[in-house]
Amino acid sequence: MTGADEFAPLRITYRTDVATTATNSQEAARIYDDWAEDYERRILSYGYSTPAVAAGFFGRYVAPGAGSVLDAGAGTGMMGQVLAPLGYHDITGIDISENMLKVAREKRVYRDLRRMELGRRLDFPDHTFAAVVSTGVFAAGHAPPESLTELVRVSRPGGCVIFSVRTDVYVEGGFRDRQDALEREGKWRLLQTSEPFSHLRYEDPGLKVRIFAYRVR
Ligand SMILES: C[S@@+](CC[C@H](N)C(=O)[O-])C[C@H]1O[C@@H](n2cnc3c(N)ncnc32)[C@H](O)[C@@H]1O
């Protein structure tokens, strides 16, 4: 067996590519329901770094004790697991996949975990959260740019919204337009953007994301 052949089984379970082919939210939920058990082991083996980079921005703009945090598209809870040891303990997670939430529940780092769909109205009152974080969710076949309007609605004035966007959907998927429109409407103000970085460098170094940090007005 050659070196390349040894990695053949890994290629067959190349799931981030599969996940971006979802054409509707039910399909995305099904893909992640199927993937949940093995998601973390596999995505970490691909060098997944988005939660780590987002945590840098989060620590810069959100004080521990600032109030409730929403992890939008929490998945198996990797972000909660990064934030909890840094002193953020009031975290609510939402996700469209019940099986991903089930894995997150086992970690016991979230105050609450609920099945909810980004892109529709969220079941939270206005101004509920002091901060919102979302990693790995704004990509092809995942949550649409309309989700951002809801994330602003559920954030308190003065709160922060910190999220990753895949560079291949930023312009073409309508994220730049939605982000700029929210700024023009006076709903939020851009604090900082990261440089684009390869968030899955062992899977495909050509895929990149940027992290955005906004202050809600
Ligand atoms: C790549 S995973 C990222 C999970 C986690 N945030 C992380 O960084 O590990 C994408 C997550 O987005 C969720 N998702 C996709 N579309 C969604 C939608 N419209 N509403 C809520 N969650 C969604 C999937 O179920 C999955 O858990």
The ligand as a Gaussian input file, in Angstrom:
#p B3LYP/6-31G(d) Opt

LIG

0 1
 C      -19.660000      23.174000      10.620000
 S      -20.872000      22.975000      11.872000
 C      -20.284000      24.169000      13.072000
 C      -20.707000      23.815000      14.478000
 C      -19.997000      24.619000      15.565000
 N      -20.419000      25.992000      15.578000
 C      -18.510000      24.507000      15.381000
 O      -17.857000      25.518000      15.099000
 O      -18.011000      23.378000      15.535000
 C      -22.300000      23.797000      11.224000
 C      -23.506000      23.729000      12.145000
 O      -24.518000      24.592000      11.648000
 C      -25.760000      23.962000      11.832000
 N      -26.710000      24.583000      10.892000
 C      -26.680000      24.556000       9.526000
 N      -27.695000      25.286000       9.031000
 C      -28.375000      25.777000      10.105000
 C      -29.526000      26.599000      10.246000
 N      -30.191000      27.096000       9.184000
 N      -29.956000      26.892000      11.495000
 C      -29.307000      26.407000      12.585000
 N      -28.210000      25.626000      12.517000
 C      -27.747000      25.317000      11.284000
 C      -25.475000      22.492000      11.560000
 O      -26.474000      21.650000      12.089000
 C      -24.122000      22.330000      12.236000
 O      -24.236000      21.957000      13.583000

